[in-house]
Amino acid sequence: MSALDRHGVWVPPDRTVHIRQPKRRTYESGCRPYGLSEPISQSIDEVPIAFACAARCLDAECLIAVADSILNRGFLNEDELGALLSAAPIKVQRLMAKVDGLAQSGTESISRVRLRGMGIHVRLQHFIAGVGFVDLLIGESLIIECDSKQHHTSEEAYKKDRRRDRKSLRNGYLTLRVTFDDVLYGWDEVVDDILEIVRAGLHRCLLGRRVPSIREISGSP
């Protein structure tokens, strides 16, 4: 994980220094891949070796988020990621089916995985005319934007985000912005807000464009 971070891959917050251990030496904090370990030839492993080792140090949703980031940055493709986990347990290998290289941040990846795990239909990096690509779209009109300090705190980014929100609302969309802390440490409150909107059916149609209910369509009382 430490090496991936140095290469610019998204990794979850972790104060531990992750050190890959040589074949014949064992450290309590050492990291190793599933299967055989590559010889150590440099101080910072390249992305393929680092990912293979990080798989043991990550929970399921963070492993998916890291794999998303590797794909998004073009370090590896899906087949290469899968091959690196060929010796991993089946349940770990199956996580690669949930990977999507369109994701542009770890919080976006984790939010997507959690919402889909709840049975909520989510579209990733959906294009909206006049607005651009949005992080996540639930149903037809609920936009979830996953803001990070790195990309959303500058004055220009602040202005851009507000313009996008204004255009989105004008076009009938609701925008819910969540932060890094919201996703990693306050998810219960976030998901309560999302579920309230979904239960009210506000995600099913653009504002001002009412969609008839199934009862009205069928003509039943």
N, C-alpha and C positions, 0 to 999 in steps of 0.2 A: 504493500500500500504506500509506503514512503517513496518508493521509486516511481510508482504511477503518479503520485502527487508532483514529483519533480518534473515529470514529462508533460504535465498540464492536463492529466486525466482527472475528472472529478472523483473525489473519494470522500466518504463521510468524515466528520470531525473525529480525530483520534490523536491523542498526545503520545501514544506509544511509537517508538522508533522500531520499524519492522525490519529485521535482519534475516536474510536467507542464510541458513546454516550449511556448512560444507558436509559432504557425504559422511565423513568419519568423525565429525564433531557434533555435539548436541548442546544447544543453549536453551535455557528454560523459555526464553522469549523468541526463540528461533522460528522462522517460517519455512515451510516446505510445500511443494506441490503435491497433487495426487500423482502417484507413479514416480518415475525416476527423476532425480534432480539434475539439472545441468551443471557442469563445472563452473566454478566462480572465476571469472576472468577480468572483472572490472568492479569498481566500487558501487556503481549504480546499475542495476539490471535494466536491460531493454524491456519494452512493453510486453512482449509475449511471455517472457520468463516471469516478469513481475505479476502479470495477471494470473498465471498458473498458480503462483504461490498465494496471491491475495484471495483466491477462491476459498481457501481454508479459514481466512481471517474475517470473512464477511458473512452477514446473514443473507437470507434469500433476496430481499428487496434491494439491499445495497449492492449485492453482486450483479443484479440486473441493471442497476443504475450505473455501475462502473462499466459494465459491458456496453451499455448504451453510449456512454461517453467515448469509449474507445472506437466504436463504430462511427460516431458522429465526427470525430476528429481524423478519421481515415487511417488509424494505425493498423487495424486488422479488419478483415471481413467476417461475415457470420460463420462461414465454414472453418476459418482459421481459429476463431474463438471456440467453436465446438470441438475441434481437434485437440486443443490445449486441455480440455476437460474430459478427454476420452477415457481416462482412468478413474474419473470421479464417480461417486455413487450415482445411480440412475436419477434419483430425485434432484441432484445438482445439475446433471446434464439436461434434464427437462426444463430447467429454468431458462435455458437459452432460447426456447420457443417463445418466451415473453419479451425478448430483447427487441428494441426498436431504435435504430440509429438516427431517427428524426429528432429524438429528444435532445434538447439543448442545455439541460441542467439536471443535476441529480434530484433536486426537489420536484422537478417536472416528472422525472421517471418514477420516483416513489409515489407521487400523487396518482399517476396513471395506474400503477400496479395495485394500489390500495382500492381505488374506485372500481376498477374492473373486477377485483376480487369480491366486491360487494354486489356485483351484478349490474353496475351502472355503466351504460354505454358511453364510452369516451372516444372522441376523435383527437388525434395528435397533430399539432402543427397544421391546423385547418385554415385555409385561406378565405378571408372575407373581403369582398370588394370595398375599396375605400378605407380599409383598416390595415390589411396585410395578414400575415400569419399570426394566429393566436396559439398559445401554448396548448391548451386543452379546450375542447368544446363538448359539453354535456347536452344531449338531446339536440334541439335545433337552435337554442338561443342563450344558453348559460356558458359564458366564457370564464375559464379559470386561468389566471395569469400568475405564474410562479416567479416572484421577484427575488433577486439576489442582490447583495451589497455590491458585488463586482460589476454588475451591468445595469443597475437601476438607481444608483444614488447620485450620479452626476447631475448637474443642473440641466444639461441637454436631455438626458434620459428621463428626468422628472417631467420636463415639458412634453416630450414625445409621448410618454405614457398617458398623460392627461388628454392630449389631442386624440389618441387612439380610443380612450374611454368615451370621449365626447362623440366621436364618429360612430362608435359601436352602439351607444345608446340611441343616437339618431336613427340608426338602421334597425332598431328593435331588439338589440341584444343587451343582456345583463352581464356586467363584468364583476367578478369576485377576485380580488387580489390577495394572494397568500405569500407570506415571507418564508425564508429558510427556517426561522424559529417556529413559525406556525406549523410547518409540516413535520419537523423533527421532534418538537417538544409540546406542541399544542394541537395535535391532530384531532383529538376528540371534539374540541370546540369547533374546529373547521368543518368536520364531517356533519356535525349537528346543523350548522348553517346550511350546508349543501343539501342535506336531506329535507330540511324545512322548505327550501325552494322547490325541490323535486316533488315533494308531497303535494304542494300547492299547484303543481302542473305548470309552473312558470317557465320551465325549461323546454316545454313541448312546442311552443310557438313564439314567433317574434312578437314583441310588445305591440299592441294595437291590431294584431291580426289573430283573432280568436279562431281556434281549431274546434270544430264540432266534436262532441263526445261520441263514443261508440253507441250509447243509447239513442242519441239523436239521429245518427246515421242509420241505425237498424229500425228506427221507428217504434221501439218498445217503450212502454210507459216508465 
